Amino acid sequence: MSGEVVEKGIEKYINLKKWGLTSFELKIIAMVLMVMDHFAIFFLVNHQRLYLIFRGAGRLSFPIFCFLLVEGFYYTKNRLKHGILLGAFALISEIPYNMLYGKIFYLDKQNVMLALFIGYMVIWGLDSVAAYRVNYPKKLINKVSVLYLNIVLEVAIMVVGFAGAYFLRVSYSYGAVMLIVCFYGLRGKHFATALSNIAFNCGMFPLGLQWIGAFSVIPIELYNGKPGKHKAKYFFYIFYPAHIFVLGLLKKIFLLIF
């Protein structure tokens, strides 16, 4: 699967060098929307209108994070380190995430970083296969072409990723991995990427507020391909479990006082 940009997209009409968004700015937008989403879960359950507004805004965050994950995959200098960090913080985030459901151990649903980690491993596997980095046994190559073996292996990698996300009950289930794979496979194809994003938000989650996440195509399309002046990459890993923990702690303090 190629990572080359083949379309200009909205850049035909807007000067993205001036008006576009860097990856850092996209992360900030996604983080703010995510905090709004989780704030609603902790504090706005009894305020229906505000609850729906905040949770609706939060629906845009996950597609943006998936998009940035794929961009990070291409730009990182050390994919192994990147993968280890994702996996480690997926584990660290589990207990704070469970606080969203008022529990320390909650197996019915796992945090979104685990979904991102699985998606990352899947596209890494697909990229390795596409680059012919897999060494098949000579006896097997004599019977089956490498191209056919690559296709079978790519399908197997995706099936394992989808099944893993489904059976581990990660947030957004196998749809999360599918969206990441689409962003990877369609990278640079603006219209197709937007369609896959809309299909994910409106097709896989027809009920509830997730359809609002389709509007994430707008900030994603405004991405100018630049990292931005402030990278602070470790901050973004820490922020996910930290902000949930802080919100959960504030909720407990609030209940004790009032």
Buried (B, 14 or more C-beta within 10 A) or exposed (E): BEBEEEEEBBBEEBEBEEEBBBBBBBBBBBBEBBBBBBBBBBBBEEEEEEBBBBBBBBBBBBBBBBBBBBBBBEEBEEBEEBBEBBBEBBEBBBBBBBBBEEEEEBEEBBBBBBBBBBBBBBBBBBBBBBEEEEEBEEEEEEEEEEEEBBEEBBEEBBEBBBEBBBEBEBBBBBBBBBBBBBBBBBBBBBEBBBBBBBBBBBEBBEEEBBBBBBBBBEBBBBBBEBEBEEEEBEEBBEBBBBBBBEBBEEBEEEEEEE
